[in-house]
Amino acid sequence: MGAPALTDDKAPRPPGDLGGLEGIIGFHIRLAHGAVYRHFTETFADLDLTQKQVSALWLVSEFPGISQIELGRRLRMDRATTMTIVNRLQARAFMRRERSTSDARKQALYLTDGGVEALAKARRCIAQHEAWLKARFTAGEAEKLVEMLARIHE
C-alpha cells in the first residue's frame, strides 16, 4: 500500500479525500458519467448497440420518416456522426433510408422489423439501467436532476 496523501502541514489525509476537487462540479459530473457509462455498457453488452445507436432507433421509432439531418440535430450530433450511425444501423438491417416525399434532397428514416425488435430489447435494458440509476434518488430528486442537467446541455 502507498503512503497516505499529505496536506501542506504533512498531516495524513483520509483515503478518498479529494482535496480541492471536492467542490468542482465538472469533476463530479465526469465521475458520475463514468459510473453511468460503465453500468450502461454492462447492461447493453449482449445487444451490441451504443447509446447513440439506441437513441437513433428510439427517435426514428417515435418519428417515422424523420430526416437524417433532423435526427442528428435532435441528438446534437454532426452530420458525419449521424451518417455513420445510420449506416451501421442500416447494415444491421435495423433501419432503412427512403427519399423524403416532401424534400427529395433529404433521407427519411424508418425502422425495419429487426430495428423494432432491437429497440424492444434495448428498452428493456434501459428500464433496468434507469431503475439502477433512479434507485439512488427519490422521485423528486430524479426529476430535479433531469431538470438541472438539461440546463447544462441545452
Secondary structure as UniProt FT lines:
FT   TURN            8..9
FT   TURN            15..16
FT   HELIX           19..23
FT   HELIX           25..43
FT   TURN            44..48
FT   HELIX           51..62
FT   TURN            64..65
FT   HELIX           68..74
FT   TURN            75..76
FT   HELIX           79..91
FT   TURN            92..93
FT   STRAND          95..99
FT   TURN            104..105
FT   STRAND          107..111
FT   HELIX           113..134
FT   TURN            135..136
FT   HELIX           139..153
//
